[in-house]
Amino acid sequence: MRSVGTVLFLVVLATAVATGARRWRIPAPSLLVVVGLAVALVPGVPEIRISPEAIGLLVLPPLLYASAEELSWRELRAVWKPVGVLAVGLVLASAAAVGAVAAALTPLSWQMALVLGTVLASTDPVAVTALGRRLALPPRVQVLVQAESLFNDATSLVLFRIAVGVAVTASAVSWGSTGGEFAVLAGGGTFIGGALALAVGAIRRRTEDPVLETVIALVTPYAAYVLAESAHTSGVTSVVVAGVVLGGRGNRLTNARIRLQLHAVYGTVVFLLESVVFSLIGLALPGLIDELPEGYGMWPLHALAVASTLVAVRMLWVFPLSAVVQREGNGRLSSRRLPSWRVPVVLTWAGTRGVVPLAAALSIPVATGNGAVLDERPLVLVLATSVVVVTLIAQGFTLAPLVRRSGIALEPAHTEREEAEARCSLAEAGLRRVDELVELEAVPDVVLDRMRRALQARRAHARDRLSDADPTESADHVYRQLRRDLLLVEAAELQRLYDEHRISDTTRRRLQRSLDLEDARLTDA
């Protein structure tokens, strides 16, 4: 019962903090980590121990899947070269640099220092997606950051397994076997994820039950992860590939009603899991520190040194890469013109660590191959978790101001104009189709007139948004405000009819959902 109470407490705490973060426009992961640390330091709070199996199997698959579904195929094809360079080259460089710094500054042996380097080598897709969701980055920059964090896990996982093998069993490193293991992990995970996505897509095209469709969507990431891990390939890669494939085909697999339900259900699941897992990171750190042996009092400085090393190495890779990409993307620029610093600065600072490194660190064996206790494991756990906390707090709280200062964020006016132009084009396409139906005389005139008036109203609505210089004072804004007030009046009248037993509960729920959908459309407009 105590464990159940602890879980419920975590859910309530994390949900309350994340809700407050949204209201105050503060990065939820960063605030959750801070609150978790503060709660863990309160006397009498039970010590929280995180199971690597719980994170790897229960938390990671749906969060990775949700992040992968957001990737755009079009933008991903445009940035696959820099993503490949970062997902392989930067991971190798980060692991080597952190290993060297840890071996030089900390009491860790070079073997365990290399383990620490491989744990922290890759950026975390869960943290990157959660932090970048509200930054209004240009599409290609957003996809580059997300895709790098999603696809670099196969590289770091191979390096981690090799480093743990060297540290625990003292086995020799064979570069041939290393390349083969990477091919098996990444290639096998890609094949299983792609095959599962095709099978799930075929099933979902034949499914019209919203409940069954929701169950399939929730089970898919877990199935991809378990199947890949059972085949000794990368479960993370399998989940990512399945999410990318199904995310790009989502609109062709289901109808609008099911998509609305899936969006609501998955949004709730992701919100709860993200809230709990980031608060757990802060809650777990004090307990890990208590397990450190005597004489490790310099660990805070060592953690800062490792975090600084990660940022420095990332900067040394991202700036030259960004310069090359900018020159290739615009060959007409004069060779004397300096590349922009804005994008590489944001890319460098967006490389946060999070859930995946923590799960990897917790999976380090507690004993060597001959049964001896691995005394350096507690220090690796503390340093890895501390670096995760530092990056989530330092980079998380300052990333949004940095994006604003850099000037690369999309302005709200730009986004609104783009949307209004698209709505206008959609309405005009509908009007052209109505004109075709008039010529064919296939539909009654009264129906066509009604449809034409609706489409003309939508087109006028979109053109009104394009022509208004100040959207806060536009007729469209006034209309939305008035319609929201009328919706409140209609909702009150609906409740009165129900209270007076003039309508059934079924009718009340159906009409309330209709009002809710219209209110949601007004909010998104």
Disulfide bonds with the S-S distance in Angstrom:
none
